[in-house]
Amino acid sequence: MYTYLYKFAKKQPDLGEQLYLAWAGWVCIWTAIMLFLLAMFNASNIISRFTRVAGELFGMLITVLFLQQAIKGIVSEFSMPKDDEISDPSSPIYQFQWIYVNGLLGVIFSIGLLYTALKTRRARSWLFGIGWSHAHS
């Protein structure tokens, strides 16, 4: 969320990078006020009257945004660093092998994370502590 706020603030001429922290602080304060009001008026009862479609669509939006950022991150692992990031162009970070290995490790770790997430979908039904205590008591 803060990445999007920062990118938005940077593009605004009257806001800019200098006022980002103050603006982000006010965003958090207003969010807290709205959440407090929602809790005070028990807005969770109102949410139960809507269908699950709205919640699922919002969840899908968040999933798409995370996937977009993940794909951008993996693609950026294979790209050359910008000149303003490293002052020495003879640095090993500019060598093709380093960029290739860095990108490949990013892809491997991403696939590993996806594999782990898919294998642990039913982790709530696993009986680690409960099964162990009953078997050895």
N, C-alpha and C positions, 0 to 999 in steps of 0.2 A: 504494500500500500504506500509506503513512504517513498519508494522508487517512483511511482506514478505521481505522487504529490510533488516530489523534487523536480521531475521533468516538466510538470505543468508550471511550477513556480519559476523555473529557469526561463521559460519562454515568455512569461509575462513581463512587459517592460516596467510596470509600476511595482512589481513584486521582486523578481530576480532572486539571485542566490543570497543576497545580503539579508533579506527579510524572510527567508525560508523557515528558519527555526521558530520565529515568532508566529508565522502563519500556521505552521504545523501544530504548534502549541494551542492556538485558538481552535483549530480543527478538532483536536482531541478534547478540549474543554466543551465545545458545542456538542460533540458526540456523547460525552459523559452526561451532559444536561438532558439530551434527548433520551438516552438510555434510562436515566433516573426517572424521568417523566413516564416512560413506557412501563417501568417497573411499578411506579406509584399507582398508575391506573390499571394495573394488571392486564396489560395488552396481550399477554400470552393466551388469554381466553378468546380474544378476537381471532388470533391466528388459527385456532382449531376450527373455525368456521369456514376457512378456505380449503380448497382441494389441495392435494399434495403436488399438483402440477406446478404451482408457483414455487414451492420449495425445491422441487427437482430441477426446474429451469434455472433457478439461482445457483444451485449446486453445479449444474452443467456449465454455467458461465464461469464460475470459479475454476472448474477443471480445465476448461479451454484456455483461460488466461495463464494458469500454471503450466500447461503443456506448451503454450506459445513461448513463455519465458525459458522453459527447459530446452526447447529446440534452439532458441537463439543462443543459449549458453553453450550448447554442444557445438553449434556452427562456429561460434567465436573461438572455441578451443583450437580449431584448425586454421584460424586466420592469423596473419602477421600482426604483432603488436604495433600500435600507433607510434609514430616518431616521438611524440611528446611524453610517452610513458617511460622510455629507456633512452638515456642520453648517449650511450655507447653503441653505435650500430654494429660493432664487431662482437657484441655480447653473444653468448651461446644461445640465448633465447630466440635469436633471429635465424638460427640454423634450421634447415628443413627437418632434420631428424628429431630435433627437440619439439618442433611444432606437431609433427606427425605422432610422436609418442604421447605428447600431452593430449591431443585430440582423441587418440585411440584409447587412452586410459579413461577419458571422460565418457566415451561410448561404452566401454566395458563396465564401468561403475554404474552407468545409467541402466544398462541391461540387467546387472546384478540387483539393483534396487527394484526394478520392475519385477524380476523373478521372485525376489523375497516378498514383495507386496502381494503377488498373486498366490504364493504358497502359504502365506499367513492370513489369508482372508477369513478363515474360520477359527482364528486363534481364541476367540471368546469361548468356544466350546472345549478347548483343551483343558485337561484336568491336571495341571502341573502340581500346584500346592495341595489341592484337595485330594487328588488321587494318591500322591506321595504320603500324606499324613495318614490316610486310611490304610494304605498297604503296609506301613511300618509301625502301626500302633498296637 
